[in-house]
Amino acid sequence: MSGSSVDYTLYLVTDPYNPSAHDRYFHKVADALRGGVTLLQLREKKASSKQLFELAGQLKDMAASYQVPLIINDRVDIALAVDADGVHVGQDDLPAGVVRGLIGPDKILGVSASTVEEAVQAEKDGADYLGVGAVFPTRSKADATSVSIETLGAIRQTVRIPIVAIGGIDEANVETLYPAGIDGIAVISAILSQKDVLGAAKALREKAETFRKKQR
């Protein structure tokens, strides 16, 4: 699957896996997919390689049943092992150009960026999309660099590839991002921490589509 054919509207990043809540973890992801998530990323920093491989395989099958691509955060080896749809890397991970060489031309490559310079380099290195943030304060990544709406807009004016805004996004603030020309939003807690995961995903998907259409 090439990055140009991906729907970036509502990008869900998984929350940390807890083996004692295994069924709940997958139940929430399934509800989110049913609710309209268009792209799924497995982000897991503490699991063993074996555990991560097993999680990735299960999530890939689940996402595929909804025709949703699975992206693996950072771990190129796991992505290749389960034949995931792509990889997402940050500025401190393997360089994007190296990752592109490893995964080949047909897999999706996402790169985190918080400045125009990082965005330009990522595009040169073969990124299919950018994850730009944190656009709002976020508990899931306390050390994330803050990105202003102005910087988000400047990145949009500079690169041609899709931009996904990330960091502290929820129903209350999502509307403010679309004038910057983003292609989608990436969330964790705005969906997975809600009592009604299915309803939260549906509501965010509807809002994201409505606001994006208004900016066209």
MORATA-V347546 format. One record per residue. N is the residue number from 1. RES is the residue in three letters. SS is DSSP state (2 for helix, 1 for strand, 0 for the rest). NEAR is the number of other ideal C-beta (glycine too) atoms within 8 Angstrom. D_FIRST is the distance of its C-alpha to the first C-alpha in whole Angstrom. Layout:
BEGIN
n res ss near d_first
N RES SS NEAR D_FIRST
N RES SS NEAR D_FIRST
END
This chain:
BEGIN
n res ss near d_first
1 MET 0 10 0
2 SER 0 8 4
3 GLY 2 13 7
4 SER 2 5 8
5 SER 2 5 7
6 VAL 0 14 8
7 ASP 0 6 11
8 TYR 0 11 13
9 THR 0 12 17
10 LEU 1 14 18
11 TYR 1 16 16
12 LEU 1 17 18
13 VAL 1 12 19
14 THR 0 15 21
15 ASP 0 9 25
16 PRO 0 7 27
17 TYR 0 11 27
18 ASN 0 7 30
19 PRO 2 6 31
20 SER 2 4 34
21 ALA 2 7 32
22 HIS 2 9 29
23 ASP 2 6 29
24 ARG 2 7 29
25 TYR 2 11 26
26 PHE 2 11 24
27 HIS 2 8 26
28 LYS 2 10 25
29 VAL 2 14 22
30 ALA 2 9 22
31 ASP 2 11 24
32 ALA 2 15 22
33 LEU 2 14 19
34 ARG 2 9 21
35 GLY 2 14 22
36 GLY 0 10 19
37 VAL 0 15 17
38 THR 0 12 14
39 LEU 1 14 12
40 LEU 1 15 14
41 GLN 1 15 15
42 LEU 1 14 17
43 ARG 0 9 20
44 GLU 0 11 23
45 LYS 0 5 26
46 LYS 0 4 28
47 ALA 0 9 27
48 SER 0 5 28
49 SER 2 9 25
50 LYS 2 6 26
51 GLN 2 10 25
52 LEU 2 13 22
53 PHE 2 11 21
54 GLU 2 8 22
55 LEU 2 12 21
56 ALA 2 16 17
57 GLY 2 9 17
58 GLN 2 9 19
59 LEU 2 14 17
60 LYS 2 12 14
61 ASP 2 8 16
62 MET 2 12 17
63 ALA 2 12 14
64 ALA 2 9 12
65 SER 0 6 15
66 TYR 0 9 15
67 GLN 0 4 11
68 VAL 0 11 11
69 PRO 1 11 8
70 LEU 1 15 11
71 ILE 1 16 11
72 ILE 1 16 14
73 ASN 1 12 17
74 ASP 0 11 19
75 ARG 0 10 19
76 VAL 2 12 16
77 ASP 2 7 18
78 ILE 2 13 17
79 ALA 2 15 14
80 LEU 2 10 14
81 ALA 2 8 16
82 VAL 0 11 15
83 ASP 0 5 11
84 ALA 0 15 10
85 ASP 0 8 7
86 GLY 1 17 9
87 VAL 1 17 12
88 HIS 1 15 15
89 VAL 1 14 18
90 GLY 0 8 21
91 GLN 0 7 24
92 ASP 0 3 26
93 ASP 0 7 23
94 LEU 0 9 22
95 PRO 0 7 21
96 ALA 2 14 18
97 GLY 2 9 18
98 VAL 2 8 19
99 VAL 2 14 16
100 ARG 2 13 14
101 GLY 2 6 16
102 LEU 2 9 16
103 ILE 2 12 12
104 GLY 0 6 11
105 PRO 0 4 10
106 ASP 0 5 6
107 LYS 0 12 6
108 ILE 1 14 7
109 LEU 1 16 11
110 GLY 1 16 13
111 VAL 1 15 17
112 SER 1 14 20
113 ALA 1 12 23
114 SER 0 12 26
115 THR 0 8 27
116 VAL 2 9 27
117 GLU 2 6 27
118 GLU 2 12 25
119 ALA 2 14 22
120 VAL 2 10 23
121 GLN 2 9 23
122 ALA 2 13 19
123 GLU 2 11 18
124 LYS 2 7 20
125 ASP 0 11 18
126 GLY 0 8 15
127 ALA 0 14 14
128 ASP 0 13 11
129 TYR 1 15 13
130 LEU 1 17 17
131 GLY 1 12 19
132 VAL 1 16 22
133 GLY 1 14 25
134 ALA 0 14 27
135 VAL 0 13 28
136 PHE 0 8 31
137 PRO 0 7 32
138 THR 0 11 31
139 ARG 0 5 32
140 SER 0 7 29
141 LYS 0 7 29
142 ALA 0 5 32
143 ASP 0 3 32
144 ALA 0 9 29
145 THR 0 5 30
146 SER 0 7 31
147 VAL 0 11 30
148 SER 0 6 32
149 ILE 2 10 30
150 GLU 2 6 32
151 THR 2 11 30
152 LEU 2 16 27
153 GLY 2 11 28
154 ALA 2 9 28
155 ILE 2 15 25
156 ARG 2 11 24
157 GLN 2 6 26
158 THR 2 8 25
159 VAL 0 11 21
160 ARG 0 3 19
161 ILE 0 10 16
162 PRO 1 11 15
163 ILE 1 15 18
164 VAL 1 16 18
165 ALA 1 15 22
166 ILE 1 15 23
167 GLY 0 13 26
168 GLY 0 10 29
169 ILE 0 14 27
170 ASP 0 9 29
171 GLU 0 9 30
172 ALA 0 4 33
173 ASN 0 10 31
174 VAL 2 14 28
175 GLU 2 7 29
176 THR 2 7 31
177 LEU 2 15 27
178 TYR 2 12 26
179 PRO 2 8 29
180 ALA 2 10 27
181 GLY 0 10 24
182 ILE 0 14 21
183 ASP 0 10 18
184 GLY 1 16 18
185 ILE 1 15 20
186 ALA 1 13 20
187 VAL 1 14 22
188 ILE 0 11 24
189 SER 2 11 27
190 ALA 2 11 27
191 ILE 2 15 26
192 LEU 2 12 26
193 SER 0 7 30
194 GLN 0 10 31
195 LYS 0 3 33
196 ASP 0 6 31
197 VAL 2 13 27
198 LEU 2 10 26
199 GLY 2 9 29
200 ALA 2 14 28
201 ALA 2 18 24
202 LYS 2 10 25
203 ALA 2 9 27
204 LEU 2 16 25
205 ARG 2 14 22
206 GLU 2 9 25
207 LYS 2 11 26
208 ALA 2 13 23
209 GLU 2 9 22
210 THR 2 8 26
211 PHE 2 12 27
212 ARG 2 12 24
213 LYS 2 7 25
214 LYS 2 7 28
215 GLN 2 8 27
216 ARG 0 4 26
END
